[in-house]
Amino acid sequence: MTTRQHAERNAAEMKELLAYLDARPWPDGYEAARVHYDSLGLPIARDIEVEPVNVNGVRAQWLTPPECDQDRALLFLHGGGFVFGSLVSHGHMAAELARQARCRVLQLDYRRAPEHPYPAALDDATTAYRWLLERGFAPGRISIAGDSAGGGLVVSLQVHARAKGLPLAGALVCISSWFNLGIQGESYESREKADALVQRKVVEEVARHYLNGQDPRQPTISPIHADLTGFPPLLIQVGERELLFSDSQAMAKKAQAQGVDVTFEEWPDMVHVWHLHFHRLTSGREALQRIGQFVMEKTGARK
């Protein structure tokens, strides 16, 4: 396929996706928005084994693909601004990650704001990471992935884990991530109308719910302010049209400057967390495949 044909295919698929989403507008109020977000989730593929699990009081589920290294695990942290998102909204995406990474995925249903503001999500993620270590998974065989707020939480979790004396994971994956709750960056201006899936007013609202008066410059809230020295290999994927593009760009630059093995991928014409729509977008499927390759490479998958 030529570059032109690739671009034309992307444009056609994106047009179809945006028409689908335009017919399902985002409602007012976080409770209605939660229901709406879950309604966009797809059933988990039938060949993925689903096992509900209680992770020391935190609801979660194991997702096991047909081909699987039992001694590797991926902890998945969903997006949704710490307010929306659940096992339902992201189950199909997490299950496809399990397939592509050929390992079990622990999909976490962490507590959400405004009922449970910071540090509830961070505490729950740390509990899950410690739980994996206690069950015998070697740190280098664990990967952590998340999208949007969950992508920022991936890095915040490792900052917090290191402060608690826990070993770091083998690989980190951050998708369309929110690394700066101070809501700063050039893309808030230049790409305000390009990303049909995220609006600044929604970002400001969920930040207010999660922060609950806390200083957004804390490294475990906005990991763009964290010391990343010695961190695991990091894959950052972001869409060309994203409102939050500057967050990913700034994090990649900072991590590289601090000696982290960083892979930064800008995906042409893609919007916020296009991976969720992999059934409609070829680039969504390709991005998930790329994550799987990265995870297997960095966590020692069996050949």
Backbone as CSV, one residue per row, in Angstrom:
resi,resn,N_x,N_y,N_z,CA_x,CA_y,CA_z,C_x,C_y,C_z
1,MET,0.842,-1.192,0.000,0.000,0.000,0.000,0.881,1.247,0.000
2,THR,0.606,2.185,-0.893,1.375,3.415,-0.964,1.025,4.336,0.196
3,THR,1.874,5.350,0.399,1.606,6.329,1.449,0.265,7.019,1.214
4,ARG,-0.009,7.336,-0.031,-1.279,7.994,-0.358,-2.459,7.076,-0.060
5,GLN,-2.356,5.817,-0.451,-3.446,4.874,-0.191,-3.661,4.677,1.310
6,HIS,-2.551,4.643,2.055,-2.628,4.510,3.504,-3.373,5.698,4.100
7,ALA,-3.044,6.902,3.646,-3.696,8.107,4.154,-5.176,8.132,3.791
8,GLU,-5.492,7.709,2.587,-6.897,7.687,2.149,-7.702,6.677,2.962
9,ARG,-7.100,5.527,3.231,-7.779,4.525,4.062,-8.024,5.069,5.459
10,ASN,-6.991,5.683,6.063,-7.148,6.264,7.400,-8.262,7.295,7.433
11,ALA,-8.294,8.149,6.430,-9.298,9.214,6.382,-10.707,8.644,6.270
12,ALA,-10.859,7.622,5.433,-12.180,7.010,5.259,-12.643,6.326,6.541
13,GLU,-11.737,5.604,7.189,-12.106,4.914,8.432,-12.400,5.915,9.543
14,MET,-11.613,7.000,9.605,-11.851,8.002,10.634,-13.184,8.706,10.405
15,LYS,-13.525,8.981,9.166,-14.809,9.609,8.855,-15.963,8.745,9.339
16,GLU,-15.850,7.448,9.113,-16.898,6.520,9.559,-16.997,6.491,11.084
17,LEU,-15.836,6.481,11.767,-15.826,6.465,13.227,-16.450,7.740,13.787
18,LEU,-16.068,8.879,13.266,-16.580,10.155,13.786,-18.078,10.283,13.547
19,ALA,-18.575,9.751,12.432,-20.021,9.756,12.193,-20.740,8.902,13.228
20,TYR,-20.140,7.761,13.550,-20.706,6.875,14.579,-20.760,7.581,15.931
21,LEU,-19.672,8.260,16.294,-19.612,8.939,17.588,-20.472,10.192,17.620
22,ASP,-20.564,10.900,16.496,-21.414,12.094,16.434,-22.873,11.756,16.689
23,ALA,-23.258,10.549,16.309,-24.639,10.108,16.530,-24.884,9.692,17.975
24,ARG,-23.829,9.694,18.765,-23.904,9.313,20.180,-23.199,10.383,21.013
25,PRO,-23.790,11.571,21.137,-23.111,12.699,21.798,-22.850,12.447,23.277
26,TRP,-21.770,13.039,23.763,-21.371,12.942,25.161,-22.375,13.678,26.028
27,PRO,-22.979,13.042,27.014,-24.005,13.699,27.836,-23.409,14.585,28.920
28,ASP,-24.226,15.448,29.480,-23.820,16.268,30.617,-23.904,15.450,31.906
29,GLY,-23.037,15.762,32.860,-23.053,15.069,34.150,-22.203,13.817,34.112
30,TYR,-21.375,13.633,35.151,-20.430,12.513,35.105,-21.111,11.156,35.212
31,GLU,-22.235,11.069,35.916,-22.895,9.768,36.049,-23.458,9.303,34.708
32,ALA,-24.109,10.222,33.985,-24.619,9.874,32.657,-23.473,9.582,31.701
33,ALA,-22.374,10.324,31.846,-21.217,10.117,30.975,-20.587,8.743,31.212
34,ARG,-20.587,8.285,32.466,-20.058,6.952,32.750,-20.858,5.874,32.008
35,VAL,-22.174,5.991,32.055,-23.035,5.027,31.370,-22.788,5.077,29.864
36,HIS,-22.661,6.287,29.351,-22.421,6.460,27.918,-21.093,5.843,27.503
37,TYR,-20.058,6.107,28.265,-18.730,5.584,27.944,-18.751,4.053,27.943
38,ASP,-19.386,3.468,28.932,-19.481,2.010,28.972,-20.259,1.460,27.771
39,SER,-21.252,2.232,27.299,-22.068,1.754,26.175,-21.264,1.649,24.890
40,LEU,-20.139,2.349,24.825,-19.284,2.294,23.642,-18.336,1.090,23.662
41,GLY,-18.226,0.440,24.825,-17.367,-0.733,24.929,-17.941,-1.916,24.173
42,LEU,-17.076,-2.800,23.719,-17.487,-3.982,22.966,-17.345,-5.235,23.823
43,PRO,-18.051,-6.311,23.470,-17.838,-7.578,24.177,-16.395,-8.057,24.014
44,ILE,-15.896,-8.706,25.030,-14.554,-9.299,24.950,-14.609,-10.519,24.028
45,ALA,-13.592,-10.661,23.203,-13.538,-11.775,22.254,-13.730,-13.110,22.978
46,ARG,-14.431,-14.026,22.346,-14.823,-15.278,22.990,-13.649,-16.171,23.358
47,ASP,-12.539,-16.030,22.639,-11.417,-16.919,22.932,-10.512,-16.389,24.041
48,ILE,-10.880,-15.263,24.635,-10.141,-14.720,25.772,-10.827,-15.160,27.066
49,GLU,-10.093,-15.841,27.912,-10.642,-16.286,29.195,-10.743,-15.108,30.156
50,VAL,-11.909,-14.938,30.768,-12.164,-13.823,31.690,-12.402,-14.389,33.088
51,GLU,-11.612,-13.935,34.044,-11.719,-14.412,35.417,-11.793,-13.221,36.377
52,PRO,-12.960,-12.964,36.980,-13.032,-11.892,37.978,-12.113,-12.197,39.157
53,VAL,-11.500,-11.163,39.716,-10.562,-11.366,40.818,-10.630,-10.179,41.763
54,ASN,-10.477,-10.475,43.054,-10.393,-9.441,44.077,-8.921,-9.228,44.411
55,VAL,-8.418,-8.029,44.110,-7.008,-7.713,44.326,-6.888,-6.929,45.632
56,ASN,-6.855,-7.662,46.727,-6.770,-7.028,48.053,-7.779,-5.891,48.208
57,GLY,-9.022,-6.190,47.819,-10.102,-5.231,47.977,-10.417,-4.407,46.751
58,VAL,-9.606,-4.509,45.710,-9.837,-3.764,44.473,-10.370,-4.728,43.410
59,ARG,-11.466,-4.351,42.776,-12.077,-5.186,41.747,-11.199,-5.206,40.501
60,ALA,-11.072,-6.388,39.887,-10.253,-6.528,38.690,-10.696,-7.776,37.940
61,GLN,-10.072,-8.007,36.789,-10.291,-9.264,36.084,-9.026,-9.662,35.347
62,TRP,-8.766,-10.978,35.362,-7.698,-11.554,34.569,-8.225,-11.811,33.165
63,LEU,-7.448,-11.452,32.161,-7.763,-11.737,30.770,-6.633,-12.592,30.213
64,THR,-6.962,-13.811,29.814,-5.944,-14.771,29.384,-6.184,-15.167,27.938
65,PRO,-5.213,-14.906,27.051,-5.371,-15.268,25.635,-5.018,-16.727,25.397
66,PRO,-5.356,-17.261,24.224,-5.060,-18.674,23.937,-3.571,-18.993,24.002
67,GLU,-2.727,-18.130,23.441,-1.282,-18.313,23.502,-0.734,-17.376,24.554
68,CYS,-0.097,-17.936,25.587,0.195,-17.119,26.758,1.402,-17.645,27.521
69,ASP,2.327,-16.727,27.848,3.396,-17.040,28.800,2.842,-16.812,30.199
70,GLN,2.699,-17.861,30.971,2.062,-17.746,32.275,2.898,-16.976,33.296
71,ASP,4.186,-16.794,33.011,5.026,-16.104,33.975,5.215,-14.619,33.634
72,ARG,4.477,-14.137,32.636,4.473,-12.704,32.335,3.078,-12.141,32.568
73,ALA,3.017,-10.891,33.011,1.725,-10.256,33.264,1.780,-8.793,32.859
74,LEU,0.650,-8.289,32.394,0.504,-6.874,32.056,-0.598,-6.289,32.927
75,LEU,-0.293,-5.241,33.656,-1.282,-4.517,34.458,-1.847,-3.405,33.598
76,PHE,-3.168,-3.416,33.379,-3.796,-2.414,32.514,-4.626,-1.438,33.340
77,LEU,-4.367,-0.130,33.112,-5.034,0.952,33.830,-5.812,1.790,32.827
78,HIS,-7.129,1.761,32.938,-7.977,2.414,31.938,-7.971,3.933,32.059
79,GLY,-8.337,4.579,30.955,-8.483,6.021,30.931,-9.897,6.453,31.292
80,GLY,-10.133,7.760,31.121,-11.432,8.330,31.461,-11.311,9.469,32.451
81,GLY,-10.153,10.099,32.495,-9.977,11.270,33.352,-10.099,10.988,34.836
82,PHE,-9.896,9.738,35.249,-10.052,9.306,36.646,-11.502,9.378,37.108
83,VAL,-12.418,9.691,36.194,-13.839,9.842,36.528,-14.688,8.828,35.766
84,PHE,-14.376,8.608,34.499,-15.100,7.668,33.655,-14.229,6.427,33.422
85,GLY,-14.787,5.456,32.691,-14.032,4.268,32.335,-14.183,3.151,33.346
86,SER,-14.072,1.908,32.849,-14.325,0.745,33.703,-13.836,-0.519,33.002
87,LEU,-14.105,-1.648,33.627,-13.825,-2.933,32.988,-14.641,-3.093,31.711
88,VAL,-15.819,-2.478,31.680,-16.719,-2.613,30.524,-16.228,-1.768,29.353
89,SER,-15.876,-0.522,29.618,-15.492,0.382,28.527,-14.207,-0.052,27.841
90,HIS,-13.295,-0.667,28.590,-11.969,-0.988,28.057,-11.677,-2.483,27.988
91,GLY,-12.639,-3.320,28.325,-12.377,-4.754,28.352,-11.915,-5.311,27.020
92,HIS,-12.564,-4.889,25.940,-12.202,-5.414,24.615,-10.792,-4.997,24.216
93,MET,-10.406,-3.780,24.576,-9.062,-3.302,24.249,-8.007,-4.021,25.090
94,ALA,-8.271,-4.180,26.391,-7.334,-4.878,27.259,-7.182,-6.340,26.830
95,ALA,-8.275,-6.946,26.387,-8.218,-8.337,25.930,-7.375,-8.464,24.671
96,GLU,-7.487,-7.497,23.769,-6.679,-7.534,22.556,-5.204,-7.298,22.876
97,LEU,-4.928,-6.476,23.896,-3.552,-6.314,24.360,-2.996,-7.642,24.870
98,ALA,-3.820,-8.385,25.595,-3.385,-9.695,26.080,-3.005,-10.598,24.910
99,ARG,-3.831,-10.583,23.871,-3.552,-11.419,22.698,-2.236,-11.008,22.036
100,GLN,-2.067,-9.694,21.841,-0.897,-9.218,21.121,0.389,-9.367,21.937
101,ALA,0.297,-9.221,23.260,1.473,-9.347,24.130,1.727,-10.774,24.573
102,ARG,0.778,-11.674,24.269,0.888,-13.096,24.621,1.164,-13.282,26.113
103,CYS,0.384,-12.564,26.925,0.506,-12.727,28.377,-0.840,-12.428,29.020
104,ARG,-0.952,-12.761,30.290,-2.171,-12.450,31.033,-2.208,-10.957,31.323
105,VAL,-3.395,-10.389,31.239,-3.604,-8.983,31.572,-4.471,-8.892,32.821
106,LEU,-3.986,-8.142,33.796,-4.780,-7.832,34.976,-5.397,-6.464,34.736
107,GLN,-6.671,-6.440,34.410,-7.380,-5.187,34.140,-8.003,-4.693,35.439
108,LEU,-7.592,-3.515,35.872,-7.959,-3.006,37.192,-9.137,-2.040,37.116
109,ASP,-10.067,-2.201,38.040,-11.213,-1.294,38.166,-10.974,-0.385,39.368
110,TYR,-10.008,0.513,39.253,-9.631,1.364,40.385,-10.757,2.341,40.739
111,ARG,-10.740,2.822,41.971,-11.751,3.775,42.426,-11.642,5.086,41.649
112,ARG,-12.813,5.701,41.404,-12.851,6.899,40.568,-13.340,8.121,41.353
113,ALA,-12.882,9.274,40.875,-13.371,10.556,41.371,-14.734,10.836,40.713
114,PRO,-15.550,11.717,41.279,-15.290,12.547,42.465,-15.512,11.838,43.793
115,GLU,-16.120,10.633,43.771,-16.347,9.936,45.036,-15.021,9.604,45.721
116,HIS,-14.026,9.285,44.907,-12.713,8.880,45.436,-11.625,9.649,44.699
117,PRO,-11.323,10.869,45.117,-10.285,11.665,44.443,-8.888,11.151,44.756
118,TYR,-7.881,11.845,44.209,-6.492,11.510,44.509,-6.304,11.405,46.025
119,PRO,-5.606,10.347,46.496,-4.785,9.373,45.751,-5.425,8.009,45.562
120,ALA,-6.749,7.918,45.514,-7.404,6.604,45.479,-6.945,5.762,44.292
121,ALA,-6.952,6.333,43.092,-6.545,5.563,41.913,-5.089,5.120,42.027
122,LEU,-4.232,6.002,42.507,-2.818,5.674,42.688,-2.643,4.567,43.714
123,ASP,-3.350,4.650,44.815,-3.253,3.617,45.853,-3.705,2.264,45.321
124,ASP,-4.816,2.253,44.557,-5.332,0.993,44.017,-4.364,0.397,43.000
125,ALA,-3.779,1.248,42.159,-2.809,0.758,41.179,-1.579,0.182,41.872
126,THR,-1.123,0.840,42.930,0.021,0.350,43.692,-0.299,-0.977,44.362
127,THR,-1.510,-1.095,44.888,-1.957,-2.356,45.482,-1.904,-3.487,44.453
128,ALA,-2.358,-3.204,43.242,-2.368,-4.234,42.199,-0.948,-4.623,41.789
129,TYR,-0.066,-3.648,41.675,1.318,-3.934,41.301,2.006,-4.775,42.379
130,ARG,1.799,-4.402,43.636,2.360,-5.184,44.736,1.786,-6.597,44.742
131,TRP,0.504,-6.725,44.436,-0.186,-8.018,44.395,0.466,-8.935,43.363
132,LEU,0.804,-8.383,42.203,1.478,-9.190,41.175,2.849,-9.662,41.651
133,LEU,3.585,-8.767,42.285,4.905,-9.143,42.802,4.785,-10.227,43.875
134,GLU,3.795,-10.100,44.738,3.605,-11.080,45.809,3.216,-12.447,45.267
135,ARG,2.649,-12.486,44.075,2.277,-13.758,43.460,3.378,-14.356,42.605
136,GLY,4.555,-13.821,42.722,5.728,-14.450,42.134,6.124,-13.963,40.759
137,PHE,5.438,-12.959,40.234,5.858,-12.427,38.941,7.131,-11.616,39.136
138,ALA,8.161,-11.952,38.390,9.411,-11.193,38.456,9.169,-9.792,37.919
139,PRO,9.745,-8.768,38.533,9.509,-7.393,38.080,9.775,-7.203,36.589
140,GLY,10.844,-7.812,36.089,11.180,-7.661,34.687,10.230,-8.353,33.740
141,ARG,9.347,-9.198,34.288,8.358,-9.900,33.464,6.987,-9.232,33.546
142,ILE,6.907,-8.127,34.271,5.670,-7.362,34.397,5.762,-6.127,33.502
143,SER,4.698,-5.862,32.765,4.573,-4.613,32.029,3.334,-3.890,32.556
144,ILE,3.316,-2.579,32.387,2.180,-1.760,32.827,1.778,-0.876,31.663
145,ALA,0.494,-0.889,31.319,-0.003,-0.092,30.205,-1.272,0.636,30.621
146,GLY,-1.480,1.800,30.015,-2.688,2.554,30.285,-2.918,3.595,29.210
147,ASP,-4.150,4.069,29.143,-4.493,5.092,28.162,-5.019,6.336,28.867
148,SER,-4.727,7.490,28.290,-5.213,8.778,28.775,-4.819,8.985,30.234
149,ALA,-5.780,9.171,31.139,-5.429,9.291,32.557,-4.720,8.040,33.050
150,GLY,-5.123,6.878,32.533,-4.457,5.638,32.905,-3.018,5.589,32.447
151,GLY,-2.707,6.248,31.317,-1.329,6.312,30.862,-0.463,7.153,31.774
152,GLY,-1.023,8.266,32.255,-0.295,9.040,33.250,-0.121,8.270,34.538
153,LEU,-1.156,7.512,34.905,-1.106,6.715,36.124,-0.033,5.628,36.044
154,VAL,0.255,5.129,34.846,1.330,4.150,34.667,2.640,4.701,35.233
155,VAL,2.965,5.943,34.865,4.218,6.540,35.311,4.138,6.931,36.783
156,SER,3.015,7.503,37.187,2.836,7.867,38.604,2.981,6.648,39.506
157,LEU,2.450,5.523,39.057,2.546,4.282,39.826,4.002,3.894,40.053
158,GLN,4.823,3.988,39.018,6.215,3.598,39.174,6.991,4.584,40.047
159,VAL,6.630,5.861,39.974,7.216,6.856,40.885,6.881,6.498,42.330
160,HIS,5.622,6.160,42.561,5.149,5.821,43.904,5.746,4.496,44.375
161,ALA,5.795,3.514,43.467,6.343,2.200,43.823,7.804,2.315,44.236
162,ARG,8.568,3.092,43.496,9.980,3.265,43.836,10.135,3.925,45.206
163,ALA,9.275,4.901,45.499,9.320,5.563,46.807,8.991,4.594,47.932
164,LYS,8.194,3.566,47.617,7.812,2.552,48.601,8.827,1.414,48.677
165,GLY,9.900,1.494,47.897,10.925,0.464,47.923,10.641,-0.740,47.059
166,LEU,9.650,-0.645,46.166,9.322,-1.756,45.281,10.186,-1.701,44.026
167,PRO,10.515,-2.859,43.455,11.279,-2.865,42.205,10.417,-2.354,41.049
168,LEU,11.066,-1.844,40.012,10.341,-1.328,38.859,10.028,-2.438,37.873
169,ALA,9.028,-2.181,37.040,8.563,-3.164,36.063,9.542,-3.280,34.898
170,GLY,9.233,-4.212,33.993,10.104,-4.432,32.845,9.823,-3.519,31.675
171,ALA,8.600,-3.007,31.569,8.231,-2.158,30.435,6.997,-1.344,30.795
172,LEU,6.933,-0.131,30.243,5.803,0.767,30.449,5.261,1.193,29.090
173,VAL,3.921,1.248,28.983,3.266,1.664,27.740,2.246,2.744,28.069
174,CYS,2.394,3.898,27.426,1.519,5.042,27.687,0.841,5.454,26.382
175,ILE,-0.474,5.370,26.359,-1.282,5.603,25.165,-2.071,6.898,25.332
176,SER,-1.868,7.842,24.424,-2.651,9.097,24.442,-2.714,9.683,25.847
177,SER,-1.589,9.781,26.494,-1.572,9.939,27.951,-1.701,11.382,28.431
178,TRP,-2.213,11.486,29.645,-2.407,12.751,30.354,-1.357,12.791,31.453
179,PHE,-0.262,13.498,31.194,0.855,13.540,32.123,0.903,14.819,32.954
180,ASN,0.110,15.814,32.595,0.175,17.114,33.257,-1.223,17.614,33.572
181,LEU,-1.641,17.443,34.825,-2.977,17.890,35.219,-3.043,19.401,35.437
182,GLY,-1.907,20.062,35.239,-1.908,21.517,35.225,-2.493,22.080,33.939
183,ILE,-2.805,21.184,33.000,-3.459,21.538,31.733,-2.662,22.618,31.013
184,GLN,-1.467,22.241,30.612,-0.565,23.136,29.898,-0.050,22.431,28.657
185,GLY,0.244,23.192,27.643,0.814,22.623,26.433,0.268,23.295,25.194
186,GLU,1.126,23.411,24.195,0.781,24.106,22.951,-0.399,23.464,22.235
187,SER,-0.527,22.135,22.352,-1.588,21.443,21.611,-2.986,21.793,22.102
188,TYR,-3.119,22.323,23.310,-4.436,22.774,23.769,-4.963,23.902,22.889
189,GLU,-4.067,24.607,22.239,-4.463,25.679,21.336,-4.477,25.191,19.887
190,SER,-3.370,24.590,19.453,-3.219,24.258,18.038,-4.109,23.107,17.581
191,ARG,-4.488,22.212,18.501,-5.253,21.020,18.099,-6.619,20.968,18.779
192,GLU,-7.069,22.121,19.226,-8.339,22.180,19.955,-9.498,21.635,19.131
193,LYS,-9.491,21.895,17.835,-10.603,21.462,16.978,-10.268,20.212,16.182
194,ALA,-9.050,19.731,16.288,-8.632,18.574,15.484,-9.058,17.253,16.100
195,ASP,-9.117,17.196,17.445,-9.454,15.957,18.144,-10.912,16.018,18.582
196,ALA,-11.751,15.320,17.837,-13.189,15.370,18.107,-13.586,14.605,19.366
197,LEU,-12.654,13.893,19.976,-12.998,13.037,21.109,-12.707,13.668,22.468
198,VAL,-11.951,14.757,22.514,-11.595,15.372,23.795,-11.791,16.882,23.699
199,GLN,-12.425,17.448,24.726,-12.624,18.888,24.795,-11.943,19.427,26.048
200,ARG,-11.407,20.637,25.938,-10.688,21.223,27.069,-11.592,21.358,28.292
201,LYS,-12.846,21.717,28.092,-13.737,21.910,29.239,-13.944,20.613,30.009
202,VAL,-13.936,19.481,29.303,-14.068,18.189,29.981,-12.786,17.869,30.739
203,VAL,-11.636,18.160,30.122,-10.352,17.939,30.799,-10.291,18.757,32.093
204,GLU,-10.716,19.998,32.030,-10.698,20.865,33.213,-11.645,20.345,34.291
205,GLU,-12.799,19.838,33.874,-13.776,19.332,34.841,-13.257,18.095,35.569
206,VAL,-12.725,17.128,34.823,-12.268,15.894,35.480,-11.024,16.163,36.320
207,ALA,-10.188,17.098,35.890,-9.021,17.467,36.708,-9.476,18.008,38.051
208,ARG,-10.488,18.840,38.043,-11.013,19.404,39.287,-11.560,18.306,40.197
209,HIS,-12.264,17.343,39.615,-12.809,16.236,40.411,-11.703,15.406,41.050
210,TYR,-10.672,15.098,40.268,-9.602,14.224,40.757,-8.705,14.935,41.761
211,LEU,-8.360,16.182,41.461,-7.445,16.919,42.330,-8.060,17.226,43.688
212,ASN,-9.321,17.619,43.678,-10.010,17.923,44.947,-9.184,18.873,45.812
213,GLY,-8.603,19.898,45.159,-7.832,20.899,45.894,-6.343,20.621,45.999
214,GLN,-5.881,19.441,45.537,-4.462,19.103,45.612,-3.655,19.889,44.564
215,ASP,-2.375,20.058,44.823,-1.469,20.726,43.906,-1.179,19.809,42.711
216,PRO,-1.524,20.203,41.483,-1.307,19.320,40.336,0.160,19.096,40.001
217,ARG,1.065,19.847,40.604,2.486,19.694,40.307,3.129,18.541,41.066
218,GLN,2.386,17.857,41.933,2.948,16.694,42.622,3.291,15.606,41.600
219,PRO,4.471,15.001,41.695,4.896,14.013,40.696,3.984,12.804,40.565
220,THR,3.287,12.449,41.650,2.379,11.307,41.561,0.989,11.722,41.081
221,ILE,0.810,12.994,40.776,-0.403,13.479,40.114,-0.095,13.811,38.666
222,SER,0.940,14.605,38.471,1.398,14.981,37.131,2.829,14.483,36.964
223,PRO,3.008,13.291,36.432,4.352,12.698,36.389,5.313,13.414,35.446
224,ILE,4.849,14.422,34.723,5.768,15.241,33.944,6.765,15.941,34.864
225,HIS,6.436,16.050,36.155,7.311,16.689,37.136,8.161,15.673,37.911
226,ALA,8.101,14.397,37.522,8.799,13.343,38.275,10.234,13.157,37.790
227,ASP,11.056,12.587,38.658,12.398,12.138,38.290,12.260,10.743,37.695
228,LEU,12.608,10.600,36.441,12.432,9.342,35.725,13.740,8.565,35.566
229,THR,14.775,9.027,36.191,16.071,8.361,36.085,15.969,6.892,36.506
230,GLY,16.474,6.001,35.669,16.458,4.576,35.996,15.162,3.876,35.677
231,PHE,14.238,4.552,35.006,12.932,3.954,34.706,13.046,2.884,33.610
232,PRO,12.045,1.991,33.550,12.040,0.929,32.534,11.862,1.505,31.133
233,PRO,12.102,0.686,30.105,11.810,1.103,28.728,10.364,1.578,28.607
234,LEU,10.194,2.648,27.848,8.908,3.337,27.786,8.468,3.502,26.333
235,LEU,7.258,3.039,26.027,6.642,3.264,24.726,5.533,4.286,24.893
236,ILE,5.612,5.369,24.132,4.586,6.409,24.144,3.969,6.472,22.754
237,GLN,2.661,6.251,22.681,1.928,6.384,21.428,0.929,7.529,21.555
238,VAL,0.869,8.378,20.530,-0.052,9.512,20.548,-0.520,9.780,19.123
239,GLY,-1.775,10.207,18.994,-2.319,10.525,17.685,-1.968,11.937,17.249
240,GLU,-1.809,12.107,15.962,-1.429,13.398,15.400,-2.420,14.500,15.765
241,ARG,-3.696,14.162,15.915,-4.735,15.170,16.098,-5.097,15.410,17.563
242,GLU,-4.344,14.881,18.490,-4.779,14.885,19.889,-4.621,16.231,20.593
243,LEU,-5.656,16.579,21.346,-5.602,17.748,22.213,-4.469,17.625,23.215
244,LEU,-4.210,16.410,23.682,-3.181,16.156,24.687,-1.816,15.831,24.068
245,PHE,-1.626,16.133,22.809,-0.378,15.770,22.129,0.848,16.290,22.876
246,SER,0.790,17.513,23.360,1.952,18.118,24.017,2.381,17.349,25.253
247,ASP,1.433,16.723,25.949,1.782,15.936,27.124,2.727,14.801,26.748
248,SER,2.375,14.065,25.698,3.208,12.937,25.276,4.549,13.410,24.749
249,GLN,4.536,14.468,23.989,5.771,15.011,23.429,6.725,15.450,24.535
250,ALA,6.184,16.154,25.543,7.014,16.638,26.647,7.550,15.489,27.492
251,MET,6.725,14.465,27.717,7.172,13.324,28.511,8.277,12.563,27.792
252,ALA,8.133,12.367,26.490,9.166,11.666,25.731,10.487,12.425,25.790
253,LYS,10.417,13.726,25.641,11.631,14.556,25.673,12.294,14.494,27.038
254,LYS,11.489,14.586,28.100,12.050,14.557,29.451,12.669,13.201,29.751
255,ALA,11.955,12.125,29.431,12.458,10.783,29.720,13.776,10.524,28.980
256,GLN,13.848,10.930,27.729,15.081,10.751,26.964,16.234,11.522,27.605
257,ALA,15.941,12.754,28.047,16.979,13.577,28.672,17.488,12.952,29.963
258,GLN,16.644,12.144,30.635,17.026,11.514,31.885,17.512,10.080,31.688
259,GLY,17.789,9.701,30.442,18.433,8.423,30.161,17.516,7.230,30.014
260,VAL,16.216,7.459,29.913,15.272,6.346,29.755,15.260,5.890,28.299
261,ASP,15.117,4.593,28.098,14.957,4.011,26.769,13.528,4.303,26.299
262,VAL,13.363,5.340,25.479,12.034,5.814,25.083,11.791,5.555,23.604
263,THR,10.609,5.014,23.303,10.134,4.918,21.927,8.911,5.817,21.809
264,PHE,9.008,6.846,20.994,7.911,7.806,20.817,7.312,7.614,19.431
265,GLU,5.998,7.368,19.379,5.317,7.125,18.118,4.161,8.105,17.942
266,GLU,4.225,8.902,16.889,3.121,9.782,16.498,2.385,9.118,15.339
267,TRP,1.092,8.838,15.543,0.322,8.111,14.538,-0.494,9.094,13.697
268,PRO,-0.242,9.126,12.389,-0.889,10.104,11.514,-2.414,10.034,11.550
269,ASP,-3.030,11.211,11.651,-4.479,11.400,11.527,-5.288,10.773,12.654
270,MET,-4.622,10.246,13.704,-5.368,9.573,14.763,-5.784,10.537,15.867
271,VAL,-6.911,10.191,16.498,-7.478,10.969,17.599,-7.194,10.259,18.926
272,HIS,-7.769,10.771,19.990,-7.502,10.297,21.340,-7.885,8.821,21.501
273,VAL,-6.932,8.016,21.944,-7.119,6.573,22.210,-7.873,5.893,21.064
274,TRP,-7.319,6.008,19.878,-7.921,5.354,18.720,-7.900,3.836,18.866
275,HIS,-7.090,3.330,19.770,-7.005,1.883,20.009,-8.352,1.287,20.437
276,LEU,-9.153,2.081,21.151,-10.460,1.592,21.598,-11.357,1.213,20.424
277,HIS,-11.059,1.744,19.249,-11.897,1.538,18.065,-11.181,0.667,17.035
278,PHE,-10.411,-0.306,17.535,-9.606,-1.131,16.633,-10.464,-1.960,15.691
279,HIS,-11.729,-2.187,16.045,-12.621,-2.928,15.156,-13.019,-2.083,13.936
280,ARG,-12.846,-0.764,14.029,-13.157,0.144,12.925,-11.913,0.720,12.256
281,LEU,-10.823,0.827,13.008,-9.627,1.505,12.524,-8.471,0.516,12.340
282,THR,-7.971,0.427,11.124,-6.795,-0.414,10.881,-5.630,0.058,11.739
283,SER,-5.485,1.382,11.890,-4.390,1.915,12.704,-4.550,1.537,14.177
284,GLY,-5.766,1.314,14.628,-5.979,0.835,15.992,-5.431,-0.564,16.168
285,ARG,-5.689,-1.421,15.214,-5.171,-2.796,15.275,-3.646,-2.791,15.176
286,GLU,-3.130,-1.964,14.293,-1.673,-1.910,14.121,-0.979,-1.370,15.364
287,ALA,-1.601,-0.385,16.020,-1.003,0.179,17.235,-0.976,-0.852,18.352
288,LEU,-2.031,-1.639,18.487,-2.064,-2.683,19.512,-1.036,-3.769,19.211
289,GLN,-0.877,-4.103,17.947,0.155,-5.068,17.570,1.545,-4.551,17.927
290,ARG,1.756,-3.272,17.699,3.050,-2.661,18.012,3.315,-2.713,19.518
291,ILE,2.285,-2.454,20.320,2.435,-2.555,21.781,2.791,-3.968,22.176
292,GLY,2.104,-4.934,21.579,2.409,-6.328,21.887,3.849,-6.682,21.594
293,GLN,4.354,-6.224,20.458,5.748,-6.482,20.095,6.707,-5.859,21.108
294,PHE,6.414,-4.634,21.494,7.264,-3.926,22.457,7.284,-4.660,23.794
295,VAL,6.116,-5.032,24.287,6.020,-5.716,25.575,6.766,-7.046,25.538
296,MET,6.560,-7.807,24.483,7.246,-9.098,24.398,8.752,-8.923,24.348
297,GLU,9.208,-7.950,23.600,10.647,-7.706,23.490,11.262,-7.311,24.839
298,LYS,10.590,-6.438,25.576,11.163,-5.887,26.799,10.950,-6.769,28.029
299,THR,9.996,-7.711,27.961,9.747,-8.546,29.136,10.144,-10.004,28.917
300,GLY,10.893,-10.271,27.868,11.474,-11.596,27.686,10.489,-12.681,27.301
301,ALA,9.628,-12.388,26.318,8.682,-13.399,25.874,9.402,-14.593,25.281
302,ARG,8.819,-15.750,25.462,9.374,-16.962,24.854,9.194,-16.914,23.348
303,LYS,10.148,-17.412,22.630,10.071,-17.424,21.159,9.075,-18.464,20.682
